[in-house]
């Protein structure tokens, strides 16, 4: 039983991401959220929407884009 508890504790702590001293997304963190704006050009006008969000426990910044 003791062996199982120690094994569970080791496995649990090995999957926890250690806090990083340096934020590698610091320069783009302000982008997080939903953005919407008007677009003009040829052949006319439209609306552009973007969503930026951090995924997989902050490891990736995903972007979704929609233009109409």
ROSE-4610 file (N, C-alpha, C; in Angstrom, 1 decimal, always signed):
// ROSE-4610
residu = [X/X/X/X/X/X/X/X/X/X/X/X/X/X/X/X/X/X/X/X/X/X/X/X/X/X/X/X/X/X/X/X/X/X/X/X/X/X/X/X/X/X/X/X/X/X/X/X/X/X/X/X/X/X/X/X/X/X/X/X/X/X/X/X/X/X/X/X/X/X/X/X/X/X/X/X/X/X/X/X/X/X/X/X/X/X/X/X/X/X/X/X/X/X/X/X/X/X/X/X/X/X/X/X/X/X/X/X/X/X/X/X/X/X/X/X/X/X/X/X/X/X/X/X/X/X/X/X/X/X/X/X/X/X/X/X/X/X/X/X/X/X/X/X/X/X/X/X/X/X/X/X/X/X/X/X/X/X/X/X/X/X/X/X/X/X/X/X/X/X/X/X/X/X/X/X/X/X/X/X/X/X/X/X/X/X/X/X/X/X/X/X/X/X/X/X/X/X/X/X/X/X/X/X]
num = [1/1/1/2/2/2/3/3/3/4/4/4/5/5/5/6/6/6/7/7/7/8/8/8/9/9/9/10/10/10/11/11/11/12/12/12/13/13/13/14/14/14/15/15/15/16/16/16/17/17/17/18/18/18/19/19/19/20/20/20/21/21/21/22/22/22/23/23/23/24/24/24/25/25/25/26/26/26/27/27/27/28/28/28/29/29/29/30/30/30/31/31/31/32/32/32/33/33/33/34/34/34/35/35/35/36/36/36/37/37/37/38/38/38/39/39/39/40/40/40/41/41/41/42/42/42/43/43/43/44/44/44/45/45/45/46/46/46/47/47/47/48/48/48/49/49/49/50/50/50/51/51/51/52/52/52/53/53/53/54/54/54/55/55/55/56/56/56/57/57/57/58/58/58/59/59/59/60/60/60/61/61/61/62/62/62/63/63/63/64/64/64/65/65/65/66/66/66/67/67/67/68/68/68]
x = [+0.8/+0.0/+0.9/+1.9/+2.8/+3.5/+3.8/+4.4/+3.5/+2.2/+1.2/+1.0/+1.1/+0.9/+2.1/+3.3/+4.5/+4.5/+4.2/+4.1/+3.1/+1.9/+0.9/+1.4/+2.1/+2.6/+3.7/+4.6/+5.6/+5.0/+4.1/+3.5/+2.7/+2.0/+1.2/+2.1/+3.2/+4.0/+4.9/+5.1/+5.8/+5.0/+3.7/+2.9/+2.5/+2.8/+2.4/+3.5/+3.0/+4.0/+4.5/+5.8/+6.5/+6.3/+6.1/+6.0/+7.3/+7.1/+8.3/+8.7/+10.0/+10.5/+10.3/+10.3/+10.2/+8.9/+8.1/+6.8/+7.2/+7.2/+7.6/+6.5/+5.3/+4.2/+4.0/+4.9/+4.7/+4.4/+5.1/+5.0/+3.6/+3.0/+1.7/+0.5/+0.7/-0.4/-1.5/-1.3/-2.4/-3.4/-3.0/-3.9/-5.0/-4.9/-5.8/-7.2/-8.2/-9.6/-10.2/-11.3/-12.0/-11.9/-11.6/-11.4/-12.3/-12.9/-13.8/-13.6/-13.5/-13.3/-13.9/-14.0/-14.5/-13.3/-13.6/-12.6/-13.1/-12.3/-12.6/-11.6/-12.0/-11.0/-11.8/-11.1/-11.7/-12.2/-13.4/-14.5/-15.4/-15.2/-16.2/-15.8/-16.8/-16.7/-17.0/-16.5/-16.7/-16.4/-16.5/-16.2/-15.2/-14.2/-13.2/-13.3/-13.3/-13.3/-12.2/-11.5/-10.4/-10.6/-10.1/-10.1/-8.8/-8.1/-6.9/-7.1/-6.6/-6.7/-5.6/-5.2/-4.2/-4.8/-4.2/-4.7/-3.6/-4.0/-3.1/-2.3/-3.0/-2.4/-1.4/-1.7/-0.9/+0.3/+0.4/+1.6/+1.4/+0.2/+0.0/-1.0/-0.8/-1.7/-2.4/-3.7/-4.5/-5.2/-5.4/-6.0/-7.2/-8.3/-9.4/-9.8/-10.0/-10.2/-11.5/-12.3/-13.5/-13.7/-13.8/-14.0/-15.2/-16.1/-17.3/-17.5]
y = [-1.2/+0.0/+1.3/+1.2/+2.4/+2.6/+1.5/+1.6/+2.3/+1.9/+2.5/+4.0/+4.4/+5.9/+6.7/+6.1/+6.8/+6.9/+5.8/+5.8/+6.9/+6.9/+7.9/+9.3/+9.6/+10.9/+11.3/+10.4/+10.7/+10.9/+10.1/+10.3/+11.6/+11.9/+13.2/+14.4/+14.4/+15.6/+15.7/+14.6/+14.6/+15.2/+15.2/+15.8/+17.2/+17.7/+19.1/+20.0/+21.0/+21.9/+22.9/+22.9/+23.9/+25.3/+26.3/+27.6/+28.1/+28.8/+29.3/+30.7/+30.9/+32.1/+33.2/+32.8/+33.7/+33.4/+34.4/+34.2/+34.4/+33.3/+33.4/+34.0/+34.2/+34.9/+36.3/+36.8/+38.2/+39.2/+39.1/+40.1/+40.1/+39.0/+38.8/+38.6/+38.5/+38.2/+39.2/+40.4/+41.4/+41.1/+40.2/+39.8/+38.9/+38.2/+37.2/+37.9/+37.2/+37.6/+37.6/+38.3/+38.4/+39.8/+39.9/+41.1/+41.2/+42.3/+42.5/+43.9/+43.9/+45.2/+45.2/+46.4/+46.6/+46.5/+46.0/+45.8/+46.4/+47.2/+47.7/+47.4/+47.3/+47.0/+46.6/+45.9/+45.4/+44.0/+43.6/+44.3/+45.1/+45.2/+46.0/+46.0/+46.0/+46.1/+44.8/+44.6/+43.3/+43.5/+42.4/+42.4/+41.3/+41.5/+40.6/+40.3/+39.0/+38.6/+37.7/+37.9/+37.0/+36.7/+35.5/+35.1/+34.5/+35.0/+34.5/+33.9/+32.6/+32.1/+31.1/+31.0/+30.0/+28.7/+27.6/+26.3/+25.4/+24.2/+23.2/+23.7/+24.3/+24.8/+25.9/+26.8/+27.9/+27.7/+26.5/+26.2/+26.7/+26.9/+27.4/+28.5/+29.4/+30.5/+30.1/+29.8/+29.5/+30.7/+30.7/+31.9/+31.3/+31.9/+31.6/+32.9/+32.8/+34.0/+33.8/+34.8/+34.7/+36.1/+36.1/+37.3/+37.1/+38.2/+38.1/+39.4]
z = [+0.0/+0.0/+0.0/+0.8/+0.8/-0.5/-1.2/-2.5/-3.5/-3.4/-4.3/-4.1/-2.8/-2.5/-2.9/-2.8/-3.2/-4.7/-5.4/-6.9/-7.4/-6.8/-7.2/-6.9/-5.8/-5.6/-6.6/-6.9/-7.9/-9.3/-9.7/-11.0/-11.1/-10.0/-10.0/-10.1/-9.4/-9.4/-10.7/-11.4/-12.6/-13.8/-13.7/-14.8/-14.5/-13.4/-13.0/-13.7/-14.4/-15.1/-14.0/-13.9/-13.0/-13.5/-12.6/-13.1/-13.7/-14.8/-15.5/-15.0/-14.9/-14.4/-15.5/-16.7/-17.8/-18.6/-18.9/-19.6/-21.1/-21.8/-23.3/-24.1/-23.6/-24.3/-23.8/-23.1/-22.5/-23.6/-24.7/-25.7/-26.5/-26.4/-27.1/-26.2/-24.9/-24.0/-24.1/-24.5/-24.6/-25.7/-26.7/-27.7/-27.3/-26.1/-25.7/-25.6/-26.2/-26.2/-27.6/-27.7/-29.0/-29.6/-30.8/-31.5/-32.7/-33.0/-34.1/-34.7/-36.1/-36.7/-38.1/-38.7/-40.0/-41.0/-42.2/-43.2/-44.5/-45.2/-46.5/-47.5/-48.7/-49.8/-51.0/-51.9/-53.1/-52.9/-53.1/-53.8/-52.9/-51.6/-50.8/-49.4/-48.5/-47.1/-46.4/-45.2/-44.5/-43.0/-42.3/-40.9/-40.7/-39.9/-39.5/-38.0/-37.7/-36.3/-36.0/-34.9/-34.5/-33.0/-32.6/-31.2/-30.9/-29.9/-29.5/-28.1/-27.9/-26.5/-26.3/-25.0/-24.7/-24.4/-24.9/-24.8/-24.2/-23.9/-23.3/-22.2/-21.2/-20.0/-20.3/-21.2/-21.6/-22.4/-23.0/-23.8/-25.2/-25.7/-27.1/-27.2/-28.1/-28.3/-29.6/-29.6/-30.8/-31.3/-32.6/-33.3/-34.2/-34.1/-34.9/-35.7/-37.0/-37.8/-38.6/-38.7/-39.5/-40.2/-41.5/-42.3/-43.2/-43.1/-43.9/-44.7]
